Amino acid sequence: MKKYILKYCILLLVTITPFYSCATIEDPSKLPSGSVEEINGLFFIEFHTPAYWDIETKDLDIELQFYPLGGRVEPYIFNAKLINKRNHQIFFNIDPSIEGNDMKDGYYLLRAVGPDKKKFGERLYVNITNRSVSFVSLCPEFYTDAEDDGEVKGSGTADDPYLLSTKKDFRNFIYFLHDDPSCGRDLYFKQTADIWLDGSEGIVDENGWISEDFSGYYNGGGFTIGNIYYLGGDSNIGLFRNVSSATIENLTVDILSISSTGDQIGAIAGRASYTTVRNCKVTGRIDQGHISVGGVFGSVGVGVAIDNVDISIIINNCNDYVGGVIGQVEKYQSCRISNITTNQHIFEVRGHNYVGGILGYAPYADINISNVSIVHTVNAAADLCFIEGNSYVGGILGYFENIYTAEGGYPDIEYLGIMSKIENSYVNTVIKGHGENIGGIVGRIVDPSELKYQ
């Protein structure tokens, strides 16, 4: 395992200092400026931050956690020890806790964890380039509306989440996400009452609901966030715009109406990656969308899991890649969908091409769909349940091509299974197709041997 030494300097600045390395340290504060150098696998790295982590002892075991933004869920974790403190400088001898845990270039949320396993200090937004920190800034703290009493309920941890109970609370939450470069990464929020937005009046934009990206934990507490309305031409429309490294659970999302000529439309978010949705309900209407429209997500990248979700939604006037749960799984990506029901007897999915009751379009994808029930009495007047399109229309999948049929495979993608499959799933509803490739389960499979049925 490689060992790294990180010289971590905390000052009231937002500037970048150079980097220097050597084999031994007698007085780390006197290291000259220079570029990153490696000697026997050791690195010295120094950077300034706009915050001071108040640590009083010279010999303190801590963890540094670097959370990728837009990447994997788990942080890169480094064991660290405070070995010197002088003039607000802190020097860490750090060592990757996982073999090969060498961070890729990109933006990260940096947190510090003390010996008591509790996080302390401000949340820092950093950019890593060639193991160097090229930018550092403070992430904002969650705040309340100036018209309110100014009290923030909760601290944003798993044991003490920020509490949201009113429309103002939720609006402040969205404004906070707009200001936070980490999009709420590693923060916990919990809804404690039904929240009804302003419907057709909109609360953020003249066209209705315009949301923000989200990368934290949102627990709906069994309550509803409702009256979401949008009419316009933007893409990535939903309760959130894009979700990454997020968990959303125990929530009912009620859509009054979404009509957009843009792409990637979904009740919970326009696009998702490295995200889990569980124990949720989706109700309402998506009255128009262009490409990639779904009852939960319009489009998904790698590492998405959706479990125990009831769908009661009408999707109309959409072009291609339309699904009752997901519009499309992007090329070379993966998702898991399980325990999907349509218990409210309102389930209409209409598009042009690549339309599925669960998933519309999955090219070179790795998917696992299980325990799906789209079962309705097709002649009952009370049942508004059908799936309709022109070509590539299926009760569960519109179009599927397994990732392993791609030339040379795609071995670097996480979350891949051995074989994509659909199991323990049932469809009994009206399926209408006006062109070619219409199926009760799948409209079109490029290689049937690459999909397992049960």
C-alpha positions in Angstrom: 0.0 0.0 0.0 1.3 3.4 -0.9 1.8 5.9 1.9 1.1 9.6 1.5 2.1 12.5 3.7 -0.3 15.4 3.5 0.8 18.7 4.9 -2.5 20.4 5.6 -2.4 24.2 6.2 -5.4 26.0 7.6 -5.5 29.7 7.1 -8.1 32.4 6.5 -7.4 32.4 2.8 -8.8 30.9 -0.4 -5.5 30.6 -2.3 -3.4 27.7 -3.5 0.0 27.0 -2.2 2.7 25.0 -4.0 3.6 21.4 -3.0 6.9 19.9 -2.0 8.2 16.5 -1.0 11.2 15.0 0.8 12.2 11.9 2.6 12.4 13.2 6.1 10.9 16.2 8.0 12.7 18.0 10.8 10.5 21.2 10.7 7.6 20.9 8.3 6.8 24.6 8.6 10.1 25.4 6.8 9.4 23.4 3.7 10.1 25.5 0.6 7.6 26.0 -2.2 7.6 23.8 -5.2 5.7 21.3 -7.3 4.5 17.9 -6.2 7.4 15.4 -5.9 7.4 11.8 -5.0 10.3 10.2 -3.0 9.8 6.6 -1.9 6.1 6.9 -2.4 5.8 9.9 0.0 4.1 13.2 -0.8 4.0 16.6 1.0 0.9 18.7 0.1 0.0 22.1 1.5 -3.1 24.1 0.9 -4.9 27.1 2.4 -8.6 27.0 3.5 -11.0 29.7 4.4 -11.8 28.0 7.7 -10.0 27.0 10.9 -10.6 23.5 12.2 -10.1 24.0 15.9 -8.0 21.2 17.1 -6.1 21.7 20.4 -4.0 18.6 20.7 -0.8 17.9 18.8 -1.3 14.2 18.6 -4.8 13.4 17.4 -5.9 10.5 15.3 -8.5 11.6 12.8 -10.0 10.6 9.4 -10.1 12.8 6.3 -13.1 11.9 4.1 -13.1 13.1 0.5 -16.6 12.6 -1.0 -16.5 12.7 -4.9 -19.1 15.1 -6.3 -21.0 13.4 -9.2 -19.1 10.1 -8.5 -19.3 7.1 -6.3 -21.2 7.1 -3.0 -18.4 6.1 -0.7 -15.8 8.7 0.2 -12.0 8.2 -0.1 -10.9 7.8 3.5 -7.4 8.6 4.8 -6.2 7.9 8.4 -4.4 10.9 9.6 -2.4 12.1 12.7 -1.8 15.7 13.8 2.0 15.9 14.1 2.6 19.7 14.4 0.6 22.8 14.9 2.2 26.2 14.6 0.8 29.5 13.2 -2.5 27.8 12.4 -0.7 25.1 10.4 -1.6 21.5 10.7 0.5 18.7 9.3 -1.0 15.2 8.7 0.8 12.0 8.0 -1.9 10.2 6.0 -2.1 6.8 4.6 -4.8 5.4 2.2 -7.0 3.0 4.2 -7.9 1.0 1.1 -5.4 -0.5 -1.3 -5.4 1.5 -4.5 -7.3 4.3 -2.9 -5.7 7.0 -5.1 -8.1 9.8 -5.8 -9.0 10.7 -9.3 -8.9 14.4 -10.4 -12.2 16.2 -9.7 -14.2 18.0 -7.2 -14.7 16.7 -3.7 -16.4 17.5 -0.4 -13.8 17.2 2.4 -14.9 16.3 6.0 -12.9 15.6 9.1 -13.8 12.9 11.6 -12.5 12.9 15.2 -11.5 9.9 17.4 -15.1 9.8 18.7 -16.2 9.1 15.1 -18.0 12.4 14.9 -17.5 14.9 12.1 -16.2 18.3 13.1 -15.4 21.5 11.4 -16.8 23.1 8.3 -17.6 21.3 5.1 -15.0 22.1 2.5 -15.3 22.1 -1.3 -12.0 21.1 -2.9 -10.6 20.4 -6.3 -8.0 17.6 -6.6 -5.6 17.7 -9.6 -2.6 15.3 -9.7 -3.0 14.8 -5.9 -2.8 18.5 -5.3 -5.6 20.7 -4.0 -6.1 23.4 -6.6 -9.1 25.1 -5.1 -10.7 25.3 -1.6 -13.9 27.1 -0.5 -16.4 26.8 2.3 -19.7 25.1 1.7 -22.6 27.1 3.2 -24.5 26.2 6.2 -28.2 25.4 6.0 -30.3 28.4 6.8 -33.9 29.4 7.3 -36.0 32.2 5.7 -35.4 35.7 7.1 -39.1 36.0 7.8 -39.0 32.9 10.1 -37.5 32.8 13.6 -34.1 32.0 12.1 -33.9 28.7 14.0 -32.5 25.8 12.0 -34.1 22.6 13.2 -31.6 19.8 13.3 -27.9 19.6 12.5 -27.9 17.7 9.2 -26.5 14.4 10.6 -28.0 10.9 10.4 -29.1 11.1 14.0 -30.2 14.7 13.9 -31.3 15.6 10.3 -32.5 19.0 9.2 -36.3 19.1 9.6 -38.6 20.4 6.9 -42.3 20.9 7.7 -43.6 23.9 5.6 -43.5 25.2 2.1 -41.0 27.8 3.3 -38.7 25.1 4.7 -38.7 23.3 1.4 -38.1 26.5 -0.5 -35.1 27.3 1.8 -33.9 23.8 1.2 -33.9 24.3 -2.6 -32.2 27.7 -2.3 -29.6 26.1 -0.1 -28.9 23.5 -2.7 -28.5 26.3 -5.3 -25.8 27.9 -3.1 -24.0 24.7 -2.0 -21.4 23.5 -4.5 -21.7 20.0 -3.0 -25.5 19.9 -3.5 -26.1 18.8 0.1 -23.5 16.0 -0.1 -23.3 14.0 3.2 -26.2 16.0 4.8 -29.5 14.5 6.1 -32.9 16.1 5.7 -36.3 14.8 7.0 -39.8 15.9 6.1 -42.1 16.0 9.1 -45.5 17.0 7.5 -47.2 17.1 4.1 -45.9 20.0 2.0 -48.0 21.5 -0.8 -46.3 23.9 -3.2 -48.0 26.7 -5.0 -49.1 24.7 -8.0 -49.6 26.6 -11.2 -48.3 29.9 -9.5 -44.9 28.4 -9.1 -42.6 29.2 -6.2 -39.2 29.5 -8.0 -39.7 30.4 -11.6 -42.5 32.0 -13.7 -42.8 28.7 -15.5 -43.4 26.9 -12.3 -41.2 24.6 -10.4 -37.5 24.8 -11.2 -35.5 22.7 -8.8 -31.8 22.0 -8.1 -29.3 19.1 -8.0 -29.2 17.0 -4.9 -26.6 14.6 -3.4 -27.7 14.1 0.1 -30.2 12.0 2.1 -33.9 12.9 2.0 -36.3 11.0 4.3 -39.9 12.0 3.5 -41.1 10.5 6.8 -44.1 9.0 5.1 -45.4 12.4 4.0 -46.2 14.0 0.6 -44.5 16.8 -1.3 -47.1 17.9 -3.8 -48.6 20.3 -6.4 -45.4 20.3 -8.5 -46.1 22.2 -11.7 -44.0 23.1 -14.7 -44.8 24.5 -18.2 -41.9 25.4 -20.4 -38.9 24.1 -22.4 -36.2 23.2 -19.9 -34.6 19.8 -19.5 -34.0 17.9 -16.2 -37.3 18.7 -14.7 -38.7 16.9 -11.5 -38.7 17.3 -7.8 -34.9 17.6 -8.3 -33.0 18.3 -11.5 -30.2 15.7 -11.1 -29.5 13.4 -8.2 -26.1 11.8 -7.6 -24.8 9.9 -4.6 -28.3 10.5 -3.1 -30.8 8.5 -1.1 -34.5 9.4 -1.2 -36.9 7.3 0.8 -40.3 7.2 2.5 -41.8 10.0 0.3 -44.8 10.5 -1.9 -44.2 12.8 -4.8 -47.4 14.3 -6.3 -47.1 16.0 -9.7 -49.9 18.4 -10.6 -48.6 18.7 -14.1 -45.2 18.8 -16.0 -45.2 19.8 -19.6 -41.8 20.4 -21.2 -40.4 20.3 -24.7 -37.0 19.5 -23.1 -35.4 16.1 -22.3 -34.9 14.1 -19.1 -38.2 14.5 -17.3 -39.1 12.5 -14.1 -41.2 12.9 -11.1 -38.3 12.6 -8.6 -35.5 13.8 -10.9 -34.6 14.3 -14.5 -31.4 12.3 -14.2 -29.9 10.0 -11.6 -26.6 8.2 -10.9 -25.2 6.4 -7.8 -28.7 6.9 -6.2 -31.1 4.8 -4.2 -34.9 5.4 -4.1 -36.9 3.2 -1.8 -40.3 3.1 -0.1 -41.8 5.9 -2.2 -45.0 6.6 -4.1 -45.3 8.7 -7.3 -48.7 10.1 -8.4 -49.8 12.7 -11.0 -49.3 13.7 -14.6 -46.4 14.3 -17.0 -48.4 15.8 -19.9 -45.5 16.4 -22.2 -41.8 15.6 -22.7 -39.4 15.2 -25.5 -36.8 12.4 -24.9 -36.1 10.3 -21.8 -39.3 10.6 -19.7 -40.0 8.4 -16.7 -42.3 8.1 -13.7 -39.3 8.2 -11.3 -36.3 9.3 -13.4 -36.0 10.4 -17.0 -32.5 9.0 -17.5 -30.1 7.1 -15.3 -26.3 6.5 -15.3 -24.4 4.0 -13.2 -25.4 2.6 -9.8 -29.1 3.4 -9.5 -31.4 1.3 -7.3 -35.2 1.7 -7.1 -37.0 -0.5 -4.6 -40.6 -0.6 -3.3 -42.2 2.2 -5.3 -45.8 2.4 -6.2 -46.5 4.2 -9.5 -49.8 6.0 -10.2 -49.0 8.3 -13.1 -50.2 9.4 -16.5 -47.4 10.1 -19.1 -48.6 11.6 -22.4 -47.4 13.3 -25.5 -43.8 12.2 -25.3 -41.4 11.3 -28.1 -38.8 8.5 -27.5 -37.4 6.6 -24.5 -40.5 6.6 -22.2 -41.0 4.4 -19.2 -43.3 4.1 -16.2 -40.3 4.1 -13.9 -37.3 5.1 -16.1 -37.2 6.6 -19.6 -33.7 5.3 -20.5 -30.6 3.7 -19.0 -27.7 5.4 -20.6 -25.2 3.4 -22.7 -22.8 1.2 -20.7 -24.7 2.0 -17.4 -26.6 -0.1 -14.8 -29.6 -0.1 -12.6 -31.7 -2.3 -10.3 -35.5 -2.0 -10.1 -37.5 -4.1 -7.7 -40.9 -4.3 -6.0 -42.8 -2.0 -8.3 -46.6 -1.8 -8.0 -49.4 0.1 -9.7 -52.0 -0.2 -7.0 -54.0 2.9 -7.7 -55.4 1.7 -11.0 -54.1 4.8 -12.9 -51.1 3.9 -15.0 -50.8 5.3 -18.5 -47.5 5.4 -20.4 -47.6 6.8 -23.9 -44.7 7.7 -26.2 -43.6 7.4 -29.8 -40.8 4.8 -29.9 -39.0 2.8 -27.2 -41.8 2.7 -24.6 -42.0 0.3 -21.6 -44.2 -0.1 -18.6 -41.0 0.0 -16.5 -38.1 1.0 -18.7 -38.2 2.4 -22.2 -34.7 2.1 -23.6 -31.6 0.3 -22.4 -28.7 0.1 -25.0 -25.6 -1.9 -23.9 -27.0 -1.8 -20.3 -26.8 -4.0 -17.2 -30.2 -4.2 -15.6 -31.9 -6.3 -13.0 -35.7 -6.1 -12.7 -37.6 -8.1 -10.1 -41.0 -8.3 -8.4 -42.8 -6.0 -10.8 -46.6 -6.0 -10.9 -48.5 -4.3 -13.6 -51.7 -6.3 -13.3 -55.1 -4.8 -14.0 -58.6 -5.8 -15.1 -58.3 -4.6 -18.7 -62.0 -4.3 -19.2 -62.8 -2.4 -16.0 -64.0 1.1 -16.7 -62.3 2.2 -13.5 -58.9 1.0 -14.7 -57.0 3.7 -16.6 -54.0 1.4 -17.4 -52.3 0.9 -20.7 -48.9 1.2 -22.4 -48.9 2.7 -25.9 -46.4 3.6 -28.6 -45.4 3.2 -32.2 -42.4 0.8 -32.3 -40.4 -1.0 -29.6 -43.2 -1.2 -27.1 -43.1 -3.7 -24.2 -45.0 -4.4 -21.0 -41.8 -4.1 -19.0 -39.0 -3.1 -21.5 -39.3 -1.3 -24.8 -35.8 -2.0 -26.1 -32.8 -3.9 -24.5 -29.3 -4.7 -25.5 -27.0 -6.2 -22.9 -23.7 -4.5 -22.0 -21.8 -7.7 -22.8 -22.9 -7.6 -26.4 -20.8 -4.4 -26.8 -17.5 -5.1 -28.7 -14.8 -5.7 -26.1 -17.1 -5.3 -23.2 -16.9 -2.5 -20.7 -15.0 -3.8 -17.7 -14.3 -0.5 -15.8 -18.0 0.1 -14.9 -19.0 -0.5 -11.3 -22.2 -2.3 -10.2 -22.2 -4.7 -13.1 -23.9 -8.1 -12.7 -23.2 -11.4 -14.5 -26.3 -11.3 -16.6 -29.2 -8.9 -16.9 -32.5 -10.4 -15.9 -36.2 -9.9 -15.3 -37.7 -12.2 -12.6 -40.9 -12.7 -10.6 -42.7 -10.0 -12.6 -46.2 -9.9 -14.1 -47.9 -7.8 -16.7 -51.6 -7.9 -17.4 -52.7 -4.7 -19.0 -53.5 -3.2 -22.4 -50.4 -2.8 -24.6 -50.9 -0.9 -27.9 -48.3 -0.7 -30.7 -48.8 0.8 -34.1 -45.5 -0.2 -35.7 -43.0 -3.1 -35.2 -41.5 -4.9 -32.2 -44.4 -5.0 -29.8 -44.2 -7.5 -26.9 -46.0 -8.4 -23.7 -42.7 -8.2 -21.7 -40.1 -6.8 -24.0 -40.5 -5.0 -27.4 -37.1 -5.8 -28.8 -34.1 -7.8 -27.4 -31.0 -7.6 -29.6 -29.6 -10.9 -28.2 -32.2 -12.9 -26.3 -29.5 -15.1 -24.7 -28.3 -12.0 -22.8 -31.5 -11.6 -20.8 -32.7 -14.1 -18.2 -36.5 -14.4 -17.6 -38.2 -15.9 -14.7 
